[in-house]
Amino acid sequence: MVFQYVMRRLLLAVPMLLGAMSIVFFAMRVLPGDPCMALMGEQATRDALQDCVRDLGLERPVVVQYGEFLWKSVRLDFGQSFRQHYRVTDYILRMFPYTFTLVLTSMVIALAIGLPTGIVSALKRRNPLIDYSVRLIALLGLSMPVFWFGILLLILFSLHWDLFPLIGGGDMTTVLDMLTSGECVTSPEDFLAAVVDVLHHLVLPAFTLGITLAATVSRLSRSAMLEVISQDYIRTARAKGLSERLVIYKHALRNMTIPLLTIIGVFMAVAMTGTVLTETVFTRPGLGKMLVDAIGARDYPLAQGAITVFTMMIMGVNLLVDILYAACDPRIVYS
């Protein structure tokens, strides 16, 4: 049953992915600006621009370019970058670990802060001091833009106190190479130094994204807990004389698993988009920074590849969350 459900979801994901890829393909060509002009500058001659258009294959009809883009994308081949002439797929694979570690770390921070505060706010809803304070802090977090908070942290901790790096993401490539080659065992000191360097560069971006998203997690977890504790089985457990601690830990929190999975799914989607601003503010390597640079340079293959990967990641997370629903709640059966 689960296998059939996954296959159906994958089939339904095909038109969604095709739609996203089509939108980004045509949107890049509608945007003002010319790739050759961005590549060669305003001083380029007309002949040079025509040669550039021909070299990049942009003189062909848009329908032909679109068909080639779809055919290559099926094989995960997004072409070559206009500016750097490297394979887009290779560059995405090199940038993906930076974005993945940023999203994962920010998710841990957001859940560690947002979940307890949201649950406490729901359980202490009759205490105005606690409930209103938590809701006010969450509202401030929702109102605080990622780029503003990131710039503020850079000014304080990088420029003023010089505690964290101003730009960069550490040498993630060295860490991965040492892991795959086994040098992490033969040269543990060098490996540890590389990991510390990566974590040192990760602190501020992850904290920025995690804190801003913790407000969303707090509000969602508060609503989920309020819904759970209003159910009949909670009232029945209290009527049996069970202690409030037992009611909360044994019944309420266990039945909050499904809403929690929903929160994680929503968080992952929001965090993916949040990496664009976070990586740009901190000049950190990653898919988000790569996307911004590609759009600014009118690098069609790079932008198309980045957005396609973002879409695939979000769809994959949503599918995984739906599968985990049945694993966590036996009442859910996929037929």
N, C-alpha and C positions, 0 to 999 in steps of 0.2 A: 504493500500500500504506500509506504513512504517513498519507495523508489519510483512508483508511478506518479506520485505527487511531485517529486523533484523533477522528473522528466517533463511534466506538464508545465511546471513553473519555468523551466529552462526554455521550453518552446514559446511560452508567453513573453519571456524576456527578449527574445530575438527581435520582434517588432519594436519594442521599447528601445533597445540598444540601437537599432537601425534608425529610429526617429531621432535619437540624441546625436548620432553621428551625422545624419543629414542636416540637422539644424546647425551644428558647428561648422560643417563644410560650407554651407551657403552663407552663413553669417560672417565667416571670415572674408568672403569675397564681396560682401555687401559693405563691410566697414570701409570708411574712407582711408586712403593710403595705398601705396603701391609697394609690393615686396622688393622690386628692383630699385626703386627710389630709396627705400629704407636701407637697402644693402649697399648701394653705391654712392648715395648722397645726392644733394641737389645740383652739384657741379657736373654730374655725369652727362655725357653727350647723348643725343638721340640714338645714334648707332650703337653706342655701348648699352643703352637701355634695351634696345631691340634684341641685341645679342643675349643679354641677361634673360629676357623673357623667353627666348628660344631655348636657352640652356636649361631653364627651370621647367620647361614644358608648359608654360602658361599660355602659349599661343593657340593651343588646342581648344576645341569647344568645351564648355563647362561640363556638358553631359559626359564626354569622354573622360575628363579628369575625375568626375564623380564615380563613374563605373570602375576606373582603375583604383581609386581610393577604397571602394568597398571590397573589391577583389583582393587587394593586398591586405586589408584589415582582417579578412577572414583568416589569413595566415599569420596574423599579428605582425605584419610588416607595414609600418607607417611611413616608409620612405626615408629620405635623407633630409636633414636640416638644410634650409636654404643658406643660412649664415655660416655654419660651421662644417657642413658637409659630412657630419657623422650620421650613423644610422640612428633613427629616433628610438627604435626599440632598445638598442644598447644603452642609450642615454637614460631612458626611462628606468631600466633595470638598475642603473647606477644611482639614480636619484630616489628610487622607491624606498630603500632602507631609511633614509633621512625622514621622509614623511611618515613612514610606518612607526618608527620609534617616537616621533613627535605625537602622533595620534594616540598611540598606546599609553605613553606616559601621561599625557593630558587627561586621558580617560580615567586612569587610576587616581589622579589628583581630583578630578571632578566628582567621581563616585565617592571617594574617601571624605570629601567635604559636603557634597550635595545630598547624599543619601541620609547620613545621620541627622543633618539639620532639618531636612524635609520631614523625616519620621518624627523627630522630637517636636517639631512645630505642629504636626497632626495630633500627636498624643497629648500635647499641652495646649490644645486649642482653647481650653477654658481659662488659661492663664494669659491674659492680654500682654503682659510684659514679655514673656518668652515668644509667644506666637507672633505678635506684631513686630518684635525686633527681628526675628528670623525672616519674616516676609518683607520687611523693609530692606534688609541687607540683600535679599534675593532680587528685589526690585532694582536696587542700585546696581547689582551685577548685570541684570538684563539691560539696563540703560547705559552701561559703560562699554563703549566701542573697543574692540580688540586692539586696533591700531593705536588708540589713545593710551590705553593701559600699557601696551608694549613700549611705546615711546617713553612713558613715565618711568617704567622700570629701567630702561636703558640709561636715562639721565641719572637716575639715583645710583644704580648698582654698577654701571659700566663707566660712565663719565665722572661722576662725583666721587664714588668710593672705590672704583676700579677693582671690583670683586669678580666680575664675570666678563668674558670676551664681548666686544662690541658687535662683531660680525662673525660669520662662519658657522660651521657645524661640526668641526672636528674631522679627523681622518677616519671616516667610517669604512672606506675601502680597505685600509690596512687591517682594521679589526676583522672584517669579513675574510680577507685573504689569510690571516693568521688562523682563523677558526677552521677554514676549509683545508689548509695545508698542514695543520697540526702544530704550527709554531707556537700556538698558545700554551702547549705543554712543554716544548723544548726551550722557549724563551718567555717564561711567565711574567718577568718584570717588564719587558717591552710591551707585552700584550696588555698588562694591567695599566701601564702608562697610556696606551692608546685608548683604552676604555674610559679611563678617568678624563682624558681630554674630550672625548665625545660627550660624556655626561656633563662636563663643565660647560660645554657649549649648549647643552640641551636644557639646562635648568630654567633660564629666563623664558625662552619660548614656550616650554611645556607649562610653566607656572602661569604665564599670560593666558594661554588658551584654556588651561584647566580651570582657572578661577572664573573666567568669564562664562564658561559653560557650566560651572557648578551651580550657578543661579538657576539655570534651566532645569538641571537635574533635581535641585531642591524643590522647585515648584511642582514638577511632575511626580516626584516621590511623595510629596505631601498630599497631592490629590489622590494618588493610588492608595496610600495608607488610609485616608479618610473613607474611601470607597470600601476597603476591606473591613474596617472596624464597624461599619454600619450594616454588615451582613447579619443574617439571622443566626448563623452558627457561632458568631462572636457573642451575641446576646445569650445564646444557649449555654456557652461555656461559662459566662459570668454567672448565669442563673444556677449552675451546678455548684457554685461556690469556689471555683478555681481562682487562684490569686491572679492579680492583674499582670504580674510579671510572666506567669505561665501562659496566660491568654495571649499576650503579645508575642512572646518568643516561640511558642509551640503552634499557635494557630494563625495569628495575623501575619507574622513575617514569612512563614512558609507559604501562605496563600498569596503573598505579594510577589512571588517569583515571576508570574506571567507579566504583570505590569512592569516589573524590573527589567525583564527582557525587552519589552517595548521601549523602555527608557534607554537602554543600551543601544538598541537599533537606531532610535532617533538621534542619540548622541553621536554615533559613528557618522551618520550622514551630515550632521551639522559640523562635526569636527573636520571632516574632509574639506568642506568649503571654507572652514575657518583657517586651515593651513595656508590658504592663498595669501591672506592678509598677514598672518603671523610670520611666515617665511619671508615675505617682502619687507616687513618692518625690521626684522633682525638680519636681513641679508643672509638668510640661511639656505643652503642647498635643499632642493626638494621639488616635488611635482608642482606645488603651488607657485613657487618662485619661477620655475621653468615655464609655467603657463603664462604668467604675467610678462616675462621677458619675450616669450614667443608672440604674444599678441602685440606687444609694443614694436617688435621687429617685423611684424606681418609674416612670421615664419609659419606658413600654413601647416606643413606636416607635423611640426613640433606641437602646435596648439591642438590640432586634431587628435594626435596621439595622447596628449595629456588628458583632455576631456573624455576621450573614450575610456581610458584607464580609470579615471575617477568614477565614471558611470558604472563600469563593470564592478568596481569595488563596492559601491553603494548597493547595487543589486545583489551582489554576493552576500553582503552582510544581512540584508533583509531576508534572503532565502534561508540563511543559517539560523536567524532568529525564529522564523516560522517553523523550521524543523525542531528546534529546541523546545518550542511550545509543547509538542506532543511528548517529548522526553521528560519534561517537568510536570506535566499535568496529564495523567492517564485518561481523563475524561475527554481529551481532544483526540479525535481519530480522523485521519485523512482518508477519505473514501474517494 
